């Protein structure tokens, strides 16, 4: 009987132990399945982005050089033109008998003003050429210093941007000089009258190479001198006007690197900040909120063939690079959480999530620069749910095939 009683007590004890173990398993929380990322070292850039419109930097309005009858304009919007070669309009001048003393005096004054404008354009071209030569010299010196490690990469990029801007300004000044010379020829032709040209039509050539963007007078009609005919735009000077919030615009400076993206074509287009307009304007957002915005002009710097399909008025997105870090410690943006008013992440240590405060630098679309609190290779919880707490047991969620 004693043996039977002892066996019963042993079985009861074993059953109680099994029940206690099962209860303990039920009470112990199961590991939370989480998505796991890692802290890595690599390049990252601090940037600001917004949307705007593409536009041409230089547009030329062609006007009637003499009074007379305009022949039908054969050009249409989008047709290519070559400076000084393509005939954009033909005008048969009015009879010389119709030019009264007052009109002749005005024509002589216009010729004198055109001559002065040519001189001013020549002086401006010489000034810009001198500035371009100085920018090229500065670029050469900065490049030598950068190769020896005595100049920062940002200084080299700024010098390159200034050099490119100087060369572009010289080209624009040359085109402007051609326009002034054309205006001078037109003014002098108005004084000669139709007899000097043998009664033939006066031909008007394009002042710049590019394409026609507007035709203001297409049909044959009598015109007065100075009447607008069409507009010619230089596509080589295409740029993007991006409307940034004023708090972002104050961080942007001329010469900074930039890029155009989401413009409809493949990849991104390199650009440089040409100008930050000093005057902000009020714009109402889609949500009805009034915002102060500043127009920032981004000059495209890549080969024109890469953005040949981009035209004035097209909607684009622009991004300005404020700072680059080639060897930054990065964490997925989805791993960042707010704790006690600052940034933190859940680092996985021995199967448990530990809340680690960090200091964040640059924020990109998918990555964040970590200045302190982590080291390369740390495993992090990405997009933690409300079940993830400091010290909670976690396990990596199995990845499903796409």
Secondary structure, 3 states (H helix, E strand, C coil): CHHHHHHHHHHHHHHHHHHHHHHHHHHCCCCEEEEEEECEEEEEEEEEEEEEEEEECCEEEEECCCCEEECCCCCCCCCEECCCCCEEEEEEECCHHHCCHHHHHHHHHHHHHHHHHHHHHHHHHHHHHHHHHHHHHHHHHHHHHHHCCCCCHHHHHHHHHHHHHHHHHHHHHHHHHHHHHHHHHHHHHHHHCHHHHCCCCEEEECCCCEEEEEECCCCCEEECCCCEEEEEECHHHEEEEEEEEHHHHCCCCCCCEEEEECCCCCCCEEEEEEEECCCCEEEECCCCCEEEEEEEEEEECCCHHHHCCCCCCCEEEEEEEEEEEEEEEEEEHHHCEEECCEEEEEEEECCEEEEEECEEEEECCCEEEEEECCCCCCEEEECCCCCCCCCCEEEECCCCCC
